[in-house]
Amino acid sequence: MTDWALVIIAAIACYVFVTYLEHKKKLDLIDRGLWKPEEKQERPEHKLITGVLFFLLGVALLMGSYLNMEPDLGAD
């Protein structure tokens, strides 16, 4: 279970990093006066769907980790 959680965390970190780089690129183009807003506009629904997907993924991982726990029987 831990391996899959690490893979998912790494994938989310990569997604956040790529999004950050795109944002910095857009800000740089705006500062230089080269940005054309009609080139690529992301619809707000896509961000909402992505957020809901990550939220549900987190809930599923949390529920799975609670359901997968073995009770401590106090054996030494």
C-alpha distance (Angstrom), angle and dihedral (degrees) to the residues before:
residue distance angle dihedral
M1 . . .
T2 3.79 . .
D3 3.80 92.2 .
W4 3.79 92.4 55.9
A5 3.78 91.7 46.5
L6 3.81 90.3 53.4
V7 3.80 91.3 49.2
I8 3.79 91.1 50.8
I9 3.81 92.1 46.9
A10 3.81 90.1 49.8
A11 3.81 91.2 49.8
I12 3.79 91.4 50.2
A13 3.82 90.6 47.8
C14 3.82 90.4 51.8
Y15 3.80 91.1 49.3
V16 3.81 91.5 50.1
F17 3.80 91.3 47.8
V18 3.82 93.1 50.9
T19 3.81 90.7 47.0
Y20 3.80 90.0 50.4
L21 3.82 91.3 51.0
E22 3.82 91.2 49.7
H23 3.80 89.7 50.6
K24 3.81 92.3 50.1
K25 3.82 89.8 48.3
K26 3.79 90.9 51.8
L27 3.81 92.0 49.0
D28 3.80 90.7 49.6
L29 3.81 91.4 51.1
I30 3.82 90.2 48.6
D31 3.82 90.9 51.1
R32 3.80 90.8 51.0
G33 3.80 92.8 45.6
L34 3.80 93.5 -120.3
W35 3.81 99.8 111.8
K36 3.79 117.2 111.3
P37 3.81 110.7 -165.0
E38 3.81 94.0 -154.1
E39 3.82 92.1 61.5
K40 3.77 99.1 78.1
Q41 3.76 124.1 -4.9
E42 3.75 117.7 173.6
R43 3.75 115.1 -143.4
P44 3.81 115.3 -121.9
E45 3.80 90.1 -128.6
H46 3.80 90.1 67.3
K47 3.79 91.7 57.0
L48 3.79 90.8 47.5
I49 3.80 92.6 49.6
T50 3.82 90.8 48.2
G51 3.80 91.3 49.9
V52 3.80 92.9 48.7
L53 3.80 90.4 47.9
F54 3.81 92.6 53.2
F55 3.81 91.2 44.5
L56 3.80 92.5 52.3
L57 3.80 90.2 44.9
G58 3.80 89.6 54.6
V59 3.80 91.8 48.0
A60 3.80 90.8 49.4
L61 3.81 91.7 50.1
L62 3.79 91.3 47.8
M63 3.80 93.1 49.2
G64 3.79 91.3 44.9
S65 3.77 92.1 52.0
Y66 3.81 91.6 51.3
L67 3.79 93.2 46.9
N68 3.80 92.5 46.9
M69 3.81 95.5 53.4
E70 3.79 116.5 111.1
P71 3.78 117.8 -138.7
D72 3.78 117.9 -109.1
L73 3.79 106.9 -117.1
G74 3.78 94.5 -171.9
A75 3.80 94.6 -117.0
D76 3.79 114.8 156.9
